[in-house]
């Protein structure tokens, strides 16, 4: 019995340390990165001398877990990125806080080009541009397309003939393009730095030619048909255009309504009187039947209107009285193809830029019978945050008229305007 008791004690003294060691190794295995390494270590430990095992201080399971977690949280190898690849370009920002720095464009390094409409050109005005060979060449090409000597008419007159719509519109467009040759000679970078262009009334065709959307030859054909067609519409009945200054108490809509009623009482079947051109805040251009315009002139004070001036044109342009011109103009317009814009072009009809060349065939006919939104175009064109500089503006071919109108709309933008 004694020997049996001693045997049990011996087994008990050896078993407890072994169970303790096995528990520790089992817990380590749960957090180890390598199963093979753990198995090898386990076999090694089991083969150690029993006496050495009894004397060894074995860490508890909690201590092993804490040590492993501390070592796992160091991320000491994260600095080595030689193995990493990225789906992004090498120069892409690596952080959401990092911004791509874009080069800033100084507004003074850009420019805007403005073109005049009918009624600005005077006999002899074109002569100063003829010293540039290409300007003379433009007139020679135009003469062949028009089948009459446009240059001779511009140089010699008479002014009464030059004022006629069918002659004045082609003369206005070609003279403006001739003035561009001076700009090309003296300031060649204008053609590279121009960001936007706008033309007043028929000047919109000049702007389209300048933008590259419409070829010079097609532009001359189109303006010839436009001028002739609008002359035809003008001859249908007595009509005209009237510039009026609006006082703070002005009642323009009321005045036009009463003027139409007066014209109807005078025997006009379908009387017209409306704002044809929104020139600038205080000044509008009214257009309609002569009888209606005469009523406005006689009753201007009653409606808060002053400084009335008849325009040297024979038609009520940009009103319904121009509808007879649409058929021939539209027919010619639809034979043309347009190229992409080299710069933004503003539409008189919409008061904003053309979105694409596809709408040119839609907007140009409507421009003939709709109000010109010139003031709106200028406001939109020069709208910018306070403190931002204005671009240079070139008034091309108007003798300073477009510059004067700009000053009345935006005096600060006018400070950088150059008359060519």
Secondary structure, DSSP 8 states (H G I E B T S, - for coil): -HHHHHHHHHHHHHHHHHHHHHHHHHHHHHH-S-HHHHHHHHHHHHTS-HHHHHHS----HHHHHHHHHHHHT--TTTT--TT---SS-TTS-SSTT---------GGGSEEEEE--TT---TTGGGGGTTSHHHHHHHHHHHHHHTS-HHHHHHH--HHHHTSHHHHHHHHHHHHHHHHHHHHHH-TTHHHHEEEEEESTTHHHHHHHHHTSS-HHHHHHHHHHHHHHHHHHHTTS-EEEEEEEE-TT--HHHHHHHHHHHHHHTT-TT--EEEEEEEETTEEEEEEEHHHHHHHHHTTGGGTEEEEEE-S-SS-TTSGGGGGGHHHHHHHHTT------SSEEB-TTTSSB-SSGGGHHHHHHHHHHS-B-HHHHHHHHT---TT----EEEEESSTTHHHHHHHHH-HHHHTTEEE-
